[in-house]
Amino acid sequence: METKTYVEDIKRYLNKNLDKGYQLDDLKIQLRKNGYSQSAISKATEEVEKERARLKKEEVVEEIPKEEVVEVVEEPKKSGFFSKIGKLFK
Protein backbone atom coordinates (compact mmCIF):
# COMPACT_ATOMS: atom_id res chain seq x y z
CA MET A 1 0.00 0.00 0.00
CA GLU A 2 1.32 3.44 -0.95
CA THR A 3 1.97 6.06 1.67
CA LYS A 4 -0.32 9.05 1.85
CA THR A 5 2.41 11.47 0.76
CA TYR A 6 3.10 9.35 -2.32
CA VAL A 7 -0.51 9.71 -3.46
CA GLU A 8 -0.55 13.39 -2.44
CA ASP A 9 2.53 14.02 -4.61
CA ILE A 10 0.73 12.48 -7.58
CA LYS A 11 -2.40 14.54 -6.86
CA ARG A 12 -0.36 17.76 -6.75
CA TYR A 13 1.29 16.82 -10.06
CA LEU A 14 -2.09 16.04 -11.65
CA ASN A 15 -3.79 19.21 -10.42
CA LYS A 16 -0.91 21.43 -11.47
CA ASN A 17 -0.79 19.99 -14.98
CA LEU A 18 -4.56 19.76 -15.43
CA ASP A 19 -4.68 23.48 -14.63
CA LYS A 20 -2.15 24.00 -17.41
CA GLY A 21 -4.47 22.22 -19.84
CA TYR A 22 -2.90 18.77 -20.11
CA GLN A 23 -5.18 15.76 -20.57
CA LEU A 24 -5.61 13.37 -17.64
CA ASP A 25 -4.87 10.29 -19.75
CA ASP A 26 -1.57 11.79 -20.96
CA LEU A 27 -0.56 12.62 -17.40
CA LYS A 28 -1.34 9.09 -16.21
CA ILE A 29 0.83 7.64 -18.99
CA GLN A 30 3.66 9.97 -18.05
CA LEU A 31 3.41 9.00 -14.38
CA ARG A 32 3.50 5.31 -15.29
CA LYS A 33 6.57 5.87 -17.50
CA ASN A 34 8.27 7.57 -14.55
CA GLY A 35 7.82 4.52 -12.35
CA TYR A 36 4.75 5.35 -10.29
CA SER A 37 2.57 2.36 -9.43
CA GLN A 38 -0.72 1.90 -11.23
CA SER A 39 -2.62 1.60 -7.94
CA ALA A 40 -1.24 4.91 -6.64
CA ILE A 41 -2.02 6.62 -9.95
CA SER A 42 -5.56 5.23 -9.91
CA LYS A 43 -6.18 6.29 -6.31
CA ALA A 44 -4.81 9.80 -6.91
CA THR A 45 -6.77 10.14 -10.16
CA GLU A 46 -10.01 9.12 -8.49
CA GLU A 47 -9.51 11.62 -5.67
CA VAL A 48 -8.57 14.44 -8.06
CA GLU A 49 -11.62 13.80 -10.24
CA LYS A 50 -13.92 13.84 -7.20
CA GLU A 51 -12.39 17.07 -5.87
CA ARG A 52 -12.61 18.79 -9.26
CA ALA A 53 -16.23 17.67 -9.75
CA ARG A 54 -17.14 19.03 -6.32
CA LEU A 55 -15.41 22.35 -7.03
CA LYS A 56 -17.13 22.61 -10.39
CA LYS A 57 -20.55 22.12 -8.75
CA GLU A 58 -19.75 24.84 -6.21
CA GLU A 59 -18.80 27.24 -9.01
CA VAL A 60 -22.06 26.56 -10.84
CA VAL A 61 -24.10 27.19 -7.69
CA GLU A 62 -22.31 30.51 -7.14
CA GLU A 63 -23.03 31.61 -10.73
CA ILE A 64 -26.82 31.21 -10.44
CA PRO A 65 -28.20 34.74 -10.14
CA LYS A 66 -30.53 35.54 -7.30
CA GLU A 67 -34.09 36.48 -8.14
CA GLU A 68 -34.85 40.15 -8.06
CA VAL A 69 -38.28 41.55 -7.35
CA VAL A 70 -39.16 44.18 -9.91
CA GLU A 71 -42.18 46.35 -9.29
CA VAL A 72 -44.03 47.30 -12.45
CA VAL A 73 -45.42 50.81 -12.39
CA GLU A 74 -47.99 51.65 -15.05
CA GLU A 75 -48.18 55.15 -16.36
CA PRO A 76 -51.61 56.74 -16.32
CA LYS A 77 -53.36 56.54 -19.68
CA LYS A 78 -53.41 59.79 -21.56
CA SER A 79 -56.57 60.66 -23.37
CA GLY A 80 -56.06 61.86 -26.90
CA PHE A 81 -57.64 64.75 -28.74
CA PHE A 82 -60.34 62.67 -30.42
CA SER A 83 -61.39 60.91 -27.22
CA LYS A 84 -61.87 64.32 -25.57
CA ILE A 85 -64.04 65.53 -28.48
CA GLY A 86 -66.06 62.31 -28.35
CA LYS A 87 -66.85 62.92 -24.67
CA LEU A 88 -68.30 66.33 -25.56
CA PHE A 89 -70.92 64.76 -27.80
CA LYS A 90 -72.10 62.10 -25.36
Backbone as a chain_set.jsonl record, in Angstrom:
{"seq": "METKTYVEDIKRYLNKNLDKGYQLDDLKIQLRKNGYSQSAISKATEEVEKERARLKKEEVVEEIPKEEVVEVVEEPKKSGFFSKIGKLFK", "coords": {"N": [[0.841, -1.173, 0.0], [0.528, 2.23, -0.82], [2.119, 5.11, 0.572], [0.574, 7.94, 2.157], [1.664, 10.408, 1.44], [2.861, 9.827, -0.964], [0.71, 9.404, -2.72], [-0.413, 11.928, -2.449], [1.586, 13.511, -3.604], [1.337, 12.719, -6.272], [-1.256, 13.636, -6.755], [-0.888, 16.415, -6.482], [0.808, 16.848, -8.674], [-0.921, 16.07, -10.77], [-3.081, 17.938, -10.485], [-1.739, 20.391, -10.869], [-0.836, 20.143, -13.533], [-3.199, 19.61, -14.909], [-4.464, 22.038, -14.576], [-2.886, 23.507, -16.24], [-3.76, 22.628, -18.641], [-3.258, 20.112, -19.664], [-4.131, 16.764, -20.696], [-5.81, 14.302, -18.746], [-5.425, 11.542, -19.245], [-2.99, 11.564, -20.646], [-1.284, 12.492, -18.664], [-1.433, 10.427, -16.794], [-0.202, 8.361, -18.231], [2.371, 9.415, -18.44], [3.124, 9.481, -15.734], [3.161, 6.734, -15.19], [5.236, 5.933, -16.887], [7.302, 7.116, -15.551], [7.656, 5.516, -13.391], [5.777, 5.342, -11.329], [3.392, 3.567, -9.362], [0.609, 1.723, -10.655], [-1.628, 1.436, -9.01], [-1.367, 3.551, -7.175], [-1.513, 5.722, -8.913], [-4.106, 5.378, -9.892], [-5.625, 5.686, -7.535], [-4.976, 8.351, -6.801], [-5.89, 9.69, -9.085], [-8.641, 9.17, -8.996], [-9.344, 10.536, -6.636], [-8.634, 13.161, -7.335], [-10.369, 13.646, -9.494], [-12.859, 13.53, -8.149], [-12.592, 15.713, -6.365], [-12.328, 17.846, -8.179], [-14.777, 17.7, -9.51], [-16.518, 18.3, -7.431], [-15.704, 20.932, -6.838], [-16.381, 22.14, -9.235], [-19.17, 21.95, -9.198], [-19.711, 23.638, -7.049], [-18.89, 26.077, -8.127], [-20.78, 26.423, -10.15], [-23.132, 26.682, -8.661], [-22.619, 29.105, -7.378], [-22.72, 30.832, -9.538], [-25.37, 31.064, -10.259], [-27.813, 33.422, -10.656], [-29.417, 35.506, -8.248], [-32.897, 35.848, -7.579], [-34.61, 38.781, -8.476], [-36.883, 41.157, -7.272], [-39.038, 42.946, -9.147], [-40.827, 45.829, -9.381], [-43.615, 46.685, -11.193], [-44.606, 49.617, -12.609], [-47.331, 51.258, -13.806], [-47.937, 53.722, -16.213], [-50.179, 56.48, -16.092], [-53.026, 56.428, -18.266], [-53.133, 58.431, -21.101], [-55.483, 60.645, -22.404], [-56.431, 61.102, -25.714], [-56.79, 63.651, -28.264], [-59.062, 63.161, -29.915], [-60.573, 61.457, -28.312], [-61.327, 63.168, -26.286], [-62.948, 64.997, -27.656], [-64.974, 63.284, -28.417], [-66.186, 62.764, -25.951], [-67.472, 65.151, -25.493], [-69.679, 65.048, -27.091], [-71.338, 63.157, -26.046]], "CA": [[0.0, 0.0, 0.0], [1.32, 3.442, -0.951], [1.969, 6.061, 1.668], [-0.317, 9.053, 1.846], [2.411, 11.472, 0.764], [3.1, 9.347, -2.317], [-0.511, 9.71, -3.462], [-0.546, 13.391, -2.437], [2.527, 14.023, -4.614], [0.73, 12.477, -7.576], [-2.399, 14.543, -6.861], [-0.363, 17.764, -6.754], [1.286, 16.821, -10.06], [-2.09, 16.037, -11.649], [-3.794, 19.215, -10.417], [-0.91, 21.433, -11.471], [-0.788, 19.993, -14.98], [-4.564, 19.758, -15.431], [-4.683, 23.482, -14.631], [-2.146, 24.003, -17.41], [-4.469, 22.216, -19.838], [-2.901, 18.77, -20.108], [-5.178, 15.757, -20.574], [-5.606, 13.369, -17.641], [-4.866, 10.285, -19.753], [-1.571, 11.792, -20.961], [-0.562, 12.619, -17.398], [-1.336, 9.09, -16.207], [0.827, 7.64, -18.994], [3.665, 9.971, -18.053], [3.414, 9.003, -14.381], [3.5, 5.309, -15.288], [6.568, 5.866, -17.499], [8.272, 7.568, -14.552], [7.815, 4.52, -12.353], [4.751, 5.345, -10.291], [2.568, 2.356, -9.431], [-0.725, 1.897, -11.228], [-2.616, 1.601, -7.939], [-1.241, 4.912, -6.638], [-2.023, 6.623, -9.95], [-5.565, 5.228, -9.912], [-6.175, 6.288, -6.31], [-4.814, 9.803, -6.907], [-6.767, 10.143, -10.163], [-10.01, 9.119, -8.486], [-9.507, 11.621, -5.668], [-8.567, 14.437, -8.056], [-11.616, 13.798, -10.243], [-13.923, 13.842, -7.197], [-12.387, 17.075, -5.873], [-12.61, 18.785, -9.265], [-16.226, 17.674, -9.747], [-17.14, 19.031, -6.317], [-15.414, 22.352, -7.026], [-17.131, 22.613, -10.391], [-20.548, 22.117, -8.746], [-19.755, 24.84, -6.209], [-18.797, 27.236, -9.014], [-22.061, 26.565, -10.842], [-24.095, 27.188, -7.69], [-22.314, 30.512, -7.141], [-23.029, 31.609, -10.733], [-26.817, 31.212, -10.436], [-28.205, 34.742, -10.141], [-30.53, 35.54, -7.301], [-34.085, 36.481, -8.145], [-34.847, 40.146, -8.064], [-38.276, 41.551, -7.353], [-39.159, 44.183, -9.909], [-42.18, 46.354, -9.287], [-44.029, 47.304, -12.447], [-45.423, 50.812, -12.387], [-47.989, 51.646, -15.05], [-48.176, 55.151, -16.365], [-51.607, 56.742, -16.32], [-53.358, 56.537, -19.685], [-53.412, 59.789, -21.559], [-56.574, 60.657, -23.372], [-56.064, 61.862, -26.904], [-57.64, 64.747, -28.741], [-60.344, 62.67, -30.417], [-61.386, 60.913, -27.218], [-61.873, 64.316, -25.574], [-64.036, 65.53, -28.484], [-66.064, 62.31, -28.345], [-66.852, 62.917, -24.669], [-68.303, 66.333, -25.559], [-70.921, 64.765, -27.801], [-72.098, 62.096, -25.36]], "C": [[0.894, 1.246, 0.0], [1.096, 4.359, 0.246], [1.116, 7.231, 1.197], [0.425, 10.158, 1.077], [2.703, 11.107, -0.685], [1.897, 9.687, -3.205], [-0.718, 11.222, -3.533], [0.386, 14.04, -3.458], [1.942, 13.872, -6.013], [-0.45, 13.427, -7.789], [-1.948, 15.966, -7.171], [0.095, 17.871, -8.206], [0.101, 16.878, -11.031], [-2.812, 17.382, -11.658], [-3.027, 20.331, -11.113], [-0.961, 21.353, -12.997], [-2.166, 20.015, -15.627], [-4.915, 21.237, -15.55], [-3.975, 24.11, -15.83], [-2.788, 23.576, -18.723], [-4.113, 20.845, -20.375], [-4.068, 17.815, -19.88], [-4.814, 14.747, -19.494], [-4.961, 12.067, -18.122], [-3.376, 10.421, -20.079], [-0.733, 11.869, -19.69], [-0.398, 11.26, -16.728], [-0.27, 8.256, -16.924], [2.215, 8.108, -18.577], [4.072, 9.506, -16.649], [3.855, 7.541, -14.413], [4.896, 5.126, -15.875], [7.657, 6.253, -16.507], [8.333, 6.669, -13.322], [6.8, 4.527, -11.231], [3.864, 4.118, -10.467], [1.174, 2.682, -9.96], [-1.77, 2.111, -10.147], [-2.565, 3.005, -7.338], [-1.789, 5.929, -7.635], [-3.549, 6.575, -9.973], [-6.211, 5.897, -8.707], [-6.115, 7.814, -6.39], [-5.753, 10.379, -7.964], [-8.212, 10.195, -9.693], [-10.272, 10.275, -7.536], [-9.522, 12.986, -6.361], [-9.863, 14.676, -8.837], [-12.777, 14.154, -9.327], [-13.817, 15.287, -6.706], [-12.754, 18.095, -6.943], [-14.101, 18.835, -9.589], [-16.954, 18.464, -8.668], [-16.92, 20.534, -6.48], [-16.207, 22.934, -8.187], [-18.592, 22.842, -10.013], [-20.683, 23.38, -7.914], [-19.695, 26.095, -7.064], [-20.117, 27.486, -9.712], [-23.099, 27.135, -9.905], [-23.861, 28.67, -7.439], [-22.721, 31.379, -8.323], [-24.528, 31.839, -10.924], [-27.246, 32.546, -9.833], [-29.395, 34.63, -9.202], [-31.695, 36.268, -7.956], [-34.233, 37.891, -7.595], [-36.333, 40.445, -8.228], [-38.325, 42.906, -8.043], [-40.613, 44.623, -9.853], [-42.509, 47.082, -10.579], [-44.958, 48.462, -12.126], [-46.007, 51.217, -13.731], [-48.206, 53.151, -15.055], [-49.673, 55.369, -16.591], [-51.864, 56.929, -17.816], [-53.692, 57.984, -20.004], [-54.565, 59.726, -22.559], [-56.182, 61.582, -24.524], [-57.104, 62.908, -27.263], [-59.025, 64.248, -29.136], [-61.201, 62.064, -29.313], [-61.99, 62.044, -26.387], [-63.063, 64.901, -26.327], [-65.238, 64.593, -28.41], [-66.831, 62.435, -27.047], [-67.793, 64.137, -24.682], [-69.667, 66.038, -26.182], [-71.748, 63.658, -27.142], [-73.197, 62.652, -24.542]], "O": [[1.887, 1.31, 0.725], [0.021, 4.376, 0.847], [0.963, 7.472, -0.001], [-0.138, 10.767, 0.166], [2.783, 11.988, -1.542], [2.061, 10.198, -4.313], [-1.149, 11.741, -4.563], [0.009, 15.017, -4.106], [2.038, 14.781, -6.838], [-0.624, 13.962, -8.884], [-2.54, 16.644, -8.011], [-0.191, 18.857, -8.885], [0.119, 17.642, -11.996], [-3.122, 17.909, -12.726], [-3.606, 21.12, -11.859], [-1.11, 22.371, -13.672], [-2.288, 20.402, -16.789], [-5.578, 21.649, -16.502], [-4.423, 25.125, -16.364], [-2.429, 24.078, -19.789], [-4.609, 20.446, -21.429], [-4.89, 18.026, -18.989], [-3.648, 14.38, -19.345], [-4.051, 11.549, -17.474], [-2.593, 9.506, -19.821], [0.392, 11.371, -19.647], [0.654, 10.97, -16.159], [0.48, 7.523, -16.279], [3.122, 7.298, -18.386], [5.235, 9.178, -16.414], [4.812, 7.161, -13.739], [5.655, 4.27, -15.422], [8.791, 5.783, -16.602], [8.978, 7.008, -12.33], [6.951, 3.779, -10.265], [3.614, 3.682, -11.59], [0.641, 3.769, -9.738], [-2.706, 2.888, -10.341], [-3.606, 3.584, -7.026], [-2.452, 6.889, -7.244], [-4.206, 7.613, -10.063], [-7.22, 6.59, -8.838], [-7.095, 8.492, -6.081], [-6.344, 11.439, -7.758], [-8.924, 11.161, -9.965], [-11.314, 10.925, -7.622], [-10.322, 13.856, -6.017], [-10.391, 15.788, -8.838], [-13.602, 14.995, -9.684], [-14.817, 16.001, -6.637], [-13.412, 19.094, -6.653], [-14.63, 19.9, -9.908], [-17.893, 19.206, -8.957], [-17.845, 21.322, -6.282], [-16.651, 24.081, -8.132], [-19.195, 23.82, -10.455], [-21.661, 24.116, -8.055], [-20.373, 27.079, -6.766], [-20.536, 28.635, -9.854], [-23.882, 27.994, -10.311], [-24.824, 29.424, -7.299], [-23.038, 32.554, -8.135], [-24.917, 32.727, -11.683], [-27.065, 32.776, -8.638], [-30.257, 33.765, -9.356], [-31.511, 37.173, -8.77], [-34.008, 38.149, -6.413], [-36.957, 40.033, -9.206], [-37.73, 43.88, -7.582], [-41.515, 43.876, -10.233], [-41.782, 47.978, -11.006], [-45.973, 48.293, -11.45], [-45.273, 51.486, -14.682], [-48.598, 53.757, -14.058], [-50.344, 54.54, -17.206], [-51.048, 57.503, -18.537], [-54.427, 58.657, -19.281], [-54.604, 58.864, -23.436], [-55.675, 62.685, -24.322], [-58.156, 63.016, -26.632], [-60.038, 64.83, -28.747], [-62.428, 62.145, -29.37], [-63.077, 61.877, -25.835], [-64.07, 65.261, -25.717], [-66.382, 65.044, -28.348], [-68.045, 62.227, -27.043], [-68.794, 64.154, -23.966], [-70.668, 66.676, -25.858], [-72.786, 63.276, -27.683], [-73.931, 61.899, -23.902]]}, "num_chains": 1, "name": "protein.A"}
